[in-house]
Amino acid sequence: MSWKLSALAAVLSASFIPQIGKAQESQTEVESQDAEQPGAAAAAPEATAKSKGKGLLGDVRIGPSVALGFPHPLTGGLDIVYADLFSVSATAGRSGAKVEDTEIEIRNWDATFRFFPFQGSFFIGAAYGNQGIVGKLKTNIETTSSGVTLKVPTTLRLEVESNYLTPQLGWFARWDSGLTLGFDFGFQQPSGAESELQTSFENVSAANEQAVRDSEDYRKNKKDIEDAADAFGKKGIPYVSFFRIGWLF
């Protein structure tokens, strides 16, 4: 029996040991190839990283936004951002307020260019646009005609329209989900301003109208409304957008 067992062991050794050796050699070759190509394992994460921050049009993302600020209280617009390098926006707004007998309305539109020097949220840029400011004052003008003091109901309406250039800098944060938040500030410098004053009187004859215009009370009210409109429409003023929110697709 011993010689039969020895023969069987010899046959098994001749059959299986070479196969085991080949398997070990194959595994060693695979491990060696993996070691020679370390970048292969990182390929998938790299592809994932490149896909971050892209929208429906790839590197170009488009979406609406609204902002609260001064001198334009409420504006809405469309933002276009390219590859975290720069953005352009078109915005417009219209707001009004009334304080006692004075009404003020402001409307505007502009185009804004922003450059992201660090490809992050910080930007420098400028806006160019047009704005119109309307001031309306209703008051009673006192005048004396033929020794009689009259109170004439009067409406003064002044409209100032101008172009403006606003250098600015700020923060425009963008998330992969599409949400955008930001704020910015600068200095708004108007140019090419044009103004028009309209005056209307109630219950006054044509003969007494000139007397009303020549009265000290009328000249004072006219100057007050002109100064208020000029302060916003013809002189440079600080610009700030306190809060901006939007969404990019």
Secondary structure, DSSP 4 states (H G I P E B T S, - for coil): -HHHHHHHHHHHHHHHHHHHHHHHHHHHHHHHHHHH-THHHHHHHHHHHHTTT-BTBBTEEEEEEEEEEESSSEEEEEEEEETTTEEEEEEEEEEEEEETTEEEEEEEEEEEEEE-TTSSSEEEEEEEEEEEEEEEEEEEEEEEETTEEEEEEEEEEEEEEEEEEEEEEEEEEE-TTSEEEEEEEEEEEEEEEEEEEEEEESS--HHHHHHHHTSHHHHHHHHHHHHHHHHHHTS-EEEEEEEEEEE--
